[in-house]
Every structure is written in structure tokens, then in C-alpha cells.
Amino acid sequence: MEKQATIGKGVDTVTVLLYYALVLVGFIAIFSVEFRMGDSFVQSLLELKKNYSKQVLFIGISSLVAVFVLLTDSKFFTAIANLLYMGGILLMLLTFVIGKDISGSKSWIALGGGFNLQPAELCKVFTALALAKYLSRPETEFKTLRSHLIAFALTLGPAVLSIAQKETGLALVYFSFFLVMYREGLPAIYLIVGFSFVVLFISSIVLSFLVYAIALAIIAFIIIYYFWRQFKRNLFLLLGIIIIYIALLGFHWFVNYVVFDKILKPYQTARVLNMFGKTYIPKSPERIAQFEKEQASGKKKDYTYNVKQSKIAIGSGGFAGKGFLKGVTTQGDFVPEQHTDFIFTAIAESFGFWGSALLLGLYFFLLYRITAIAERQRSTFSRVYAYSVACILLFHIMINISMTIGLMPVIGITLPLLSYGGSSLVTFTILIFIMLRLDADRSMVLR
Amino acid sequence: MAEFNQSRQITIRLIIAIVFAIILVRLMTLQLFTSKYAKLANDQAILRKIVYPSRGIIFDRKGKAILDNVTMYDLMVTPSQLKGVDTFSLCRILEIDTAEFKQRVLTAIIKNSRNRPSVFEALLTPAKYAKVNENLFRFQPAFFLQERPIRSYPFKAAAHLLGYVGEVDSGMLKRSNFFYQMGDFAGRSGLESYYEKVLMGQRGIQYILRDNFNRPIGPYENGEFDTASVAGRHLNTYIDIEVQQLAEKLMHGKVGSVVAIEPKTGGIIAMTSGPTYDPNELTGTESRKNFSRLFLDAASPLLNRGMQGVYPPGSTFKPLGALVALDEGLITPDFGYACFGRYGPCGRPACTHSGGGHAANLSLSIANSCNSYYAHVLRMALDNKKFGNIEGGLMKWKEYMSGFGLGHRLGIDLPGEYSGYIPDTARYNKVFRKGGWSSCTIASLGIGQGEIQATPLQMANAICLIANRGWYYTPHFVKDIEGETKEDTILNKYRQKISPLHIPNDYYQAVIDGMEMVVTNGTARNAAIDGYAVCAKTGTVENYFKNKKQQNHSFFVAFAPKDDPKIAICVVVENAGFGSTWAAPIASLLMEKFLNDSIAGDRRKAEIERISNVVITPARIKYEMHKRDSIRQAKDSLQRKRTRLDTTAIGFVHPSTTLPVKQPAREMPQRINWFAILPADRFNVYNYTQPQQRTA
């Protein structure tokens, strides 16, 4: 009794309720993907043979983990943050040696008993802790370029390792820490430059070289016109503008001829271009030869099958949805990886627009709640950590749902708390419950 | 320092809100404002399967099923599940070798993909079916047996009448306005075709959920939208299958036709065409092969001569000529004509009987089949002053013929009936120019020769009209349809009595008396049946092929009993000689069989065997067979010559004298296959172009 009182004291009930609501929705969705009329529900639940029955186990494990996290002293997290981070990086490096290949990605460590651990997933928690630790140090002056660079290195280190492990989706998530750093005083220019490159990247795809060049030239002239006085004083600035202009022209070439034709694989390029309604036409000789070989062998792959099926499932849901267990696309297994990365399609098909909007509402409420929690912290450590949680969740939700509705290319990334999988669920549980532990001690000053 | 950045929390919340807003707007466009996805989802996930009902069965007049549905089995294979199947023992059961096995599996994959079942062996023979079924557990789930209902014909008879059921072709698809679908089976000829709508029943539709490999996974919405199929309805016919069988037996080896009609109803008792075939040949595995063999046969066994063979009716026409003259008041039953072996006024036709008094009155003229009498009677009709000139006379005569059901299609319930031909003034004006012909020119019409042509069915129907004294029902097979309702209008026209001519009964009686004399003491004494008064008329029909006179067709028409007619019959045996020699005994045996249900007496039974063992092949069919054989021979010898030339040519080249042939060496630029070298990565999870089994 007494113990429970200590666990529950100061813990934000709203977040816990939202957590369990989402986990429940996830179970229902996984169940609807896998359950077929005539299956014995109880039996398969007990035999742990189906994904939904395994998910029940994962939910149990996660709850246990949550209790342990809540029982831990808050100071433990600040003390061990850097150690955990280093351990996480070591684990990621270890996967290159003893890693297990699952679905083409060598980022898993076998735990035995058929369960596997993905260090890159856990490393998000450690990175959040390490960043919080670094930013909350009294000696950290988060105005200097040096401190910025250290923070970048802290967050992007695991991202680089993730890319090396072919986990592009997870790598993208680490960019969410920029939002956290922005909240802690990172100059807006970083975000603006970053955003500008996204805009330039998309323009390079959508616009032909000529239109792109003209558009940039117009922008350059506007800048020169408004800052004419400065330019008059210092002609080197003008030279600088011209150099930047030429460099940006080069960016167009770089995106189309290097990124798409050399760095990304044909199917990745095809998926990215498909989002903008374009088809991939190879330009380099090797790619052309490859393309022709594929054509000749008649095995031309449809790289957009997933997103097509995903859109069919979501779109056919309509406003009211088809009803629980009545989604024909779901029941017919038309969407690949539906129980993990495409779990949103199961909800959208069965429960339609109102169901998906409700789910989005739950997520939005959770994120809003977490930012509110973040803002009520006294210690920088807790605040930075809470913002990290919010931003990681935001990126996961954004990338995952956007790919299912065709707003982003298909990238392997889970939908927080809904997707099937122990690694993902446990990681998000730890992530959220550490925050709740810290929040329970919000009157304390943690460093 | 944090305090200075407090305002930035608003920016971050704004970013979150914008992200969610964008997603929500996109969801709205997908789910609320785009309708195509619902259709796409149903198209790919719901299979609309047509459920075929069992076809209706056709019964004979005694309730025997002339055809039946039997279930045969196709052995189906799903290539993707072949792993670990005991191929060798399956090959032994099916009596094929492993090369053939591989070939069939390959064909199945090409035709129907790996994951969908295809036919491995269609319509297993009962012996093979038994063996496969017993051992099926060893080949499951890659192999399974699928039911397939097909027609069977227990009596092996009435092929022309029943027709056959076959796969619809593209022409039929279009004509049906795509009511049928590719692969459907439908009646292609005979009653199967004419009563297709009745026999086929109503197709049902089943909606089945299927998965991404096209495998069925269960009914859609628990079958809420399914419609049940309605079985085809049975047909009760007038056919007496035993008479039909006997007719086919008697016509064995001969070319010609038998048509037997029940005069009181117009119901056809039997209709056969020689040569015929076993209807079972056109079902099952060998059907295509058999069809092309029958199609190419010089004797055209697929032709239903009962309604598609057209012949000059010869002397069997004479009773009709007599009726015309009687009705027009040109002669009385006592009218006699002095025939001296030839019709004097025109110099022809010749008459077989030269003895005086054989045409002393109408009855005698029929009994003795006097040519002069009927040439004279026809001329009287044509030159009748009442109708002005000969043209008027001919047109009036044609009207009578039309009334007898000649010169036009009767409307039997089989597709493809021929109309026969009755000449009119236009025809003669064209041949002889206007005014260039007289009643003498066309006097041979009176004895059923010349331009007049009729089908055996028409002749049998005309005899019905005489037997009934002036009326008939359109000849037809089907008595009634099982569960007939007001909406079944297909049989209405067969239930209307047709009496186009109003010839007094006395005249019919006179003609019928003459026809009775034909059997009692006329040309067809061998057609008599103990206990029945048979009325008949023989015919010996002159015919030509390539302007060369052929052996005469043997014709015979009859009905019995005289005063209560139960059967009217027309028998034609092509190029067999006198009507009394072949056609008369055949008709007599068939009538006896129908009237008594059996043939009495050993002499009559021996007669059946005697007739059925005789083969009469018309000269023109022999010629046709010869022609086809010689074409084939010529082709064969040409082929032989060619191969001989080839082998001699090869023989010249001795292996040691040939130069070693080298493949043209071409330097191919070496390219690195990046696909092969680079490791598969996380993205590949979504490459679901080649669907894989879900791994739990």
C-alpha cells in the first residue's frame, strides 16, 4: 500500500491514461490485422503464437518496466545519463560485430527465446538523457558555436551509426533534437537554413533546372535590392551572393545526378520521386544498363506497391469506416507490414475518418500534455528531457503517418505505442515514464 | 538562460499543430473527398464468383432420361505448394512420365500463376479417379479434385436432336450482350441450344473475400449479398427413345433420315439422320478431337438430314397433288386416266405400270403410283381456267403447297431448319423466259420431281395433315417444361392447331383409301403391320450429281392406324433404289415398334438385323471420300519426297569434312551489377512485388 502511494505520488495521471489508451488502440489494431473469423481467440492468446498475443506480453513487460522506472530515484538518471549514452553507442557499435539480420537491416542483437533488441531504438532514450545532461550543466553556455557543435555531435552521432545500419527512419528521428535545442536557445538561423535546404531539395525535384535557376536569381535580386546600401559599401558581399548562387545551382545538379543516381538506391529514388508524381529515369550509364536489364528480364519491380495499398486501405475507409474486422484490404493481407509500420491503415480502414481523427487527437493531446509538463519543470535537465520526448514522438508520428498517406516516402519507422513490436513499445515506455518520474520530482533541482 | 527562450514553447507547439493539421487535411482528401479507393479495395479484395446451377434434364415420352448430368473430376494443381510431393507415384497413377509432369506444371504456372490452382488433368476417367482419390492425401495440398458436371447420354442416341453443350465462343459472347462469360458452357445445337434459357437455370453470384495472393479466405459479409442459383428445369418430350434407337439402328450404314410424328399433337416421336454419332463423343476429354473428326467426315454426320436434308419428294407427293385437284373440283374420286406407259400429251414422264386400268380411279392411281395420272392432274390444276393463265394456276398451286407446310420453315424447336423449295412463276420466267413455258414443261412437278424440294420433316408433317383430315400442329419435341408458368411462352406456338386449307373430309377419305391400298395391294405390301390399317405411299426419287444420274432415293411416307392415326412417318434412304425396298420396311418396323412397343415374330426381328447390316454408301459420298483421300495422299507423298530430299542432302556432308563452327566472338563490356553486390537493406521490407509468406 505504502509503496504504491510512493509510486503514484506526483505522477501525471493524464499522461498515464493517454499512454494506456494508445496501447489499447494498438492492440485492437494488431488484433484486427491478424484475427480471422473462426480463429480461437483465447487459445491463440494463450499460446503466444499470434502477434496480438505477443503484444499482450509486451504490454505486460512494458508495465513492469514502467513500475521499475517510477521506483527509480530521479537523481539516478542525471547521474548515469552519460554512462548510458556511452553504453548505448557501444551497443550500436557492437551490432556491427554480432548483429542479427532482420528484414535486411543489421541492427538487432539476439536476446534468445526468439526476442531481439534493437540498440538504435533504445539509444534515443540515452541520447535524450545525454543531451539533457549536457545542456543542464552549469558550465554549458549554449550560445557559443562550440557548445552547439558538441550538442550536434551528441545527437547526430547515433544518427550516423543508424544510417550505417540501414535504419534511415531511426536516423531521421535524431533530427528532432534540433527542435529541443531551439527551445534551449539554438539560434533560429539553424532551423531556417535547415528548412531552406528542405525547400531547395523539393524544388530541385519539382522544378526543371532553368526554372530553378531563374527562381533563385529573382530571390538574389530581391535580396540585393533591399540591402543595396550594404552591398554598395562592401562589394565582396555581392561576390559572396554570386558564389552562393552558383553553389545552389550546383545543389540542383547534386540532388538529381548524385543523390538520386548514385547515393540512393533505385527503389528509394523511385519512392521519393513517386511522392511528387514523377517516375525515375536513370541518368548514369550503370543505372541505365541496370534499368534495361530489369526491363528485359520482365521483372520490373513496383516500388510503390506498399503506398498504393496503404492509400487504398485508408481511402476506402471513408468517413464511418468499414467496421471492426470488416476491412477487406486488412483481412486480405494486402498491405505489407501492416501490423508494424503500417498499423495506421488498419485503424483508418476499420474506423474511417472519425477513427483516425480521434487517434490523431489522442496523439496531439499527448504531445500537448508533454510540452506542458516540460514547461512546468524547475530544472533544465527535466525540461530538456521532456521536450526530447515530445519531439521524438512528434517525428515518429509525423514520418509514420505521412508515409502511409503518401506525404513522405516509405521509411521504416514505427508508430509510437501502436505498432507491433517489443523493442519499440518498451523504448517508448521507458522514454515516457522517465519523464513522468522526473516530473513527479519537478520541485527538485536536478543537474 | 532558459527564461529568455520561454516564448519559443509557442513556436514548438505551433509546429506540432501544423504537422497534425497537414496530416488531417490529407486524411480528409483521402477518406472524404476521394471515392476511387473504395472501389479499388473491393475490386482487389472481393471476388465475384458465378455459381452454375445444374442443367435441366430431357425426358422422353415415357419419362426416361435421355440425357443426364454426371459429375466428373478435374485434378487441380497449385504449383507453389508442390514441394515435397511424391511426384513419381502420382505420375504412375496418371500414367505419365516425369517430363510430361514438369511440362504440365510449367503450363499451369504460365497460364494461371504459381499461387492459383489450375487444371492438371481434366475429366479423369473413373478408373484414374478412383486411384487418385484413394491416394489424394499423399499429394495434398498441392493437388485436389474439383467437381465438374458434364452431360452423359445413357441411350447413346438422338445426338442430332439433343445437340451438345460446349464452351461459348467470342461470337456468342457478343450476341448474348456479354450475358455469358469466357469459359461458360452453353447449349450449342439441338434442344440444348433452343431451350438454353430453360435448361440453364439461373446463375447465382457469390462474393468471396480473397487475399493478396488471390486465395479465397471466406464469404464476404457472411454471404449477405450472395444470390442463390436456381437449377435448370427439365423438359418432357414426345420422343420415344426406344423408337429413336431402333431408327438409328435401322439407318446404320445408310445415308438418309427418319422422321416420325404423332399426328394428334405434332410431337416428334423420332428423328434420325444417317450417318449419326454417339452424343457421348462430344462430351468429355475427347470432345474437341471427335468434333473435328465428325466435322471433316465426307458423309457429314453433323448434318441433321431430318430437317436439313432437302429432296424432291417423288411419288410420296402424289396424295397432295390429288387433294389439290379434288379441292379445285377438277376431278372426283372416280376420275380415271388411261395410261399406256407414258404420259401422252407431253411425251413424258414414263410410267412404271403399263397394264391397263391401273389408274382407273383415284385410289388405284395412288396404289399403283401412276405417273401419267398425276402429271395430268397437275396440268389440269395449272391450266385451270378459273385462274386465267398458267401463272395464276401455278400461284394457286403454290398456295396449296404452302398450306401443306411445304416451301417454308415449319418452325420446329431445333435451330437450323431448312425451308425446302416450291417453285413459283418468277423461277420459271427466269429459266425459260416469260411465256416460254407451259404446263407440259413442268409436268414432272406432279410426280414430285423437278424443282420441288422438301425436307423429310415437311413430308412427315404433310402426312400428319392428311391423317388428321386437314390440320396439324407445328412439329415439335417438347411436351411441357417442368414447373411451367404463364411466362414460358416458348411452347405457345406449338399448341395452336393449324388448318390452313378447307378441303372437305370426303376428299381426304378418298386419298387415304388410296394410301391404304398401297399397303394392301399396291406398291408397298411389305409395309403391312398385323392388326393395323396402315396408309402409305412409296417414292422412288430420281436425282443427279454433277449432271450425272444417280441411284434413286428410296422414299416412304405412311401413317397408322387409318382411322385413329397415332404415328405418321417419313423415311428417306439416299441412293438406295425403290421406295418399297428399303424405306418401306424401315417405316413399317418403326411404326410397329411404336404402336405395339415391340416387334412381333422372328421374321420381323431378323428383318431388323438384315436391314441394319446393309451398308449403302451413295456414289457422291464415295467420290467425296476418294477426293479427300487423294488430297491427303498427295500431301503425304509430297512430304515423303521432301524428307527424302532432306536426308539425301544431309548424307552428302560427312562430319570429317565440315569446318568447326565457332560462335562469333563479341567483346562484351564488363559491368558491375550493383544490385547483386550491395546488401539488401531495411527498405527491402517494403518491396512486396514478389509477395512472400507472412512470417509470424
Chai-1 contact restraints between the chains, C-beta under 6 A:
chainA,res_idxA,chainB,res_idxB,connection_type,confidence,min_distance_angstrom,max_distance_angstrom,comment,restraint_id
A,S103,B,V685,contact,1.0,0.0,6.0,A-B,restraint_1
A,G104,B,A680,contact,1.0,0.0,6.0,A-B,restraint_2
A,G104,B,D681,contact,1.0,0.0,6.0,A-B,restraint_3
A,G104,B,R682,contact,1.0,0.0,6.0,A-B,restraint_4
A,G104,B,N684,contact,1.0,0.0,6.0,A-B,restraint_5
A,S105,B,R682,contact,1.0,0.0,6.0,A-B,restraint_6
A,K166,B,D681,contact,1.0,0.0,6.0,A-B,restraint_7
A,K166,B,R682,contact,1.0,0.0,6.0,A-B,restraint_8
A,E167,B,R682,contact,1.0,0.0,6.0,A-B,restraint_9
A,R183,B,R8,contact,1.0,0.0,6.0,A-B,restraint_10
A,R183,B,I12,contact,1.0,0.0,6.0,A-B,restraint_11
A,G185,B,N5,contact,1.0,0.0,6.0,A-B,restraint_12
A,Q268,B,F683,contact,1.0,0.0,6.0,A-B,restraint_13
A,A289,B,R671,contact,1.0,0.0,6.0,A-B,restraint_14
A,K301,B,T689,contact,1.0,0.0,6.0,A-B,restraint_15
A,D302,B,T689,contact,1.0,0.0,6.0,A-B,restraint_16
A,Y305,B,Y688,contact,1.0,0.0,6.0,A-B,restraint_17
A,Y305,B,T689,contact,1.0,0.0,6.0,A-B,restraint_18
A,N306,B,Y686,contact,1.0,0.0,6.0,A-B,restraint_19
A,I312,B,Y37,contact,1.0,0.0,6.0,A-B,restraint_20
A,I312,B,L40,contact,1.0,0.0,6.0,A-B,restraint_21
A,I312,B,A41,contact,1.0,0.0,6.0,A-B,restraint_22
A,I314,B,L30,contact,1.0,0.0,6.0,A-B,restraint_23
A,G315,B,L30,contact,1.0,0.0,6.0,A-B,restraint_24
A,G315,B,T34,contact,1.0,0.0,6.0,A-B,restraint_25
A,G315,B,Y37,contact,1.0,0.0,6.0,A-B,restraint_26
A,S316,B,Y37,contact,1.0,0.0,6.0,A-B,restraint_27
A,S316,B,A38,contact,1.0,0.0,6.0,A-B,restraint_28
A,S316,B,A41,contact,1.0,0.0,6.0,A-B,restraint_29
A,G317,B,Q31,contact,1.0,0.0,6.0,A-B,restraint_30
A,G318,B,Q31,contact,1.0,0.0,6.0,A-B,restraint_31
A,F319,B,L32,contact,1.0,0.0,6.0,A-B,restraint_32
A,V328,B,A41,contact,1.0,0.0,6.0,A-B,restraint_33
A,V328,B,A45,contact,1.0,0.0,6.0,A-B,restraint_34
A,T329,B,A41,contact,1.0,0.0,6.0,A-B,restraint_35
A,T329,B,A45,contact,1.0,0.0,6.0,A-B,restraint_36
A,G332,B,A45,contact,1.0,0.0,6.0,A-B,restraint_37
A,G332,B,D211,contact,1.0,0.0,6.0,A-B,restraint_38
A,G332,B,N212,contact,1.0,0.0,6.0,A-B,restraint_39
A,D333,B,D211,contact,1.0,0.0,6.0,A-B,restraint_40
A,D333,B,N212,contact,1.0,0.0,6.0,A-B,restraint_41
A,F334,B,N212,contact,1.0,0.0,6.0,A-B,restraint_42
A,P336,B,Y688,contact,1.0,0.0,6.0,A-B,restraint_43
A,E337,B,V685,contact,1.0,0.0,6.0,A-B,restraint_44
A,F353,B,Q31,contact,1.0,0.0,6.0,A-B,restraint_45
A,F353,B,L32,contact,1.0,0.0,6.0,A-B,restraint_46
A,S356,B,L27,contact,1.0,0.0,6.0,A-B,restraint_47
A,L360,B,F20,contact,1.0,0.0,6.0,A-B,restraint_48
A,F364,B,F20,contact,1.0,0.0,6.0,A-B,restraint_49
A,L367,B,I16,contact,1.0,0.0,6.0,A-B,restraint_50
A,T371,B,R13,contact,1.0,0.0,6.0,A-B,restraint_51
A,E375,B,Q9,contact,1.0,0.0,6.0,A-B,restraint_52
A,T380,B,A2,contact,1.0,0.0,6.0,A-B,restraint_53
A,L394,B,I16,contact,1.0,0.0,6.0,A-B,restraint_54
A,M398,B,V19,contact,1.0,0.0,6.0,A-B,restraint_55
A,I401,B,I23,contact,1.0,0.0,6.0,A-B,restraint_56
A,I405,B,R26,contact,1.0,0.0,6.0,A-B,restraint_57
A,I405,B,L30,contact,1.0,0.0,6.0,A-B,restraint_58
A,L407,B,R26,contact,1.0,0.0,6.0,A-B,restraint_59
A,V410,B,Y686,contact,1.0,0.0,6.0,A-B,restraint_60
A,G412,B,R682,contact,1.0,0.0,6.0,A-B,restraint_61
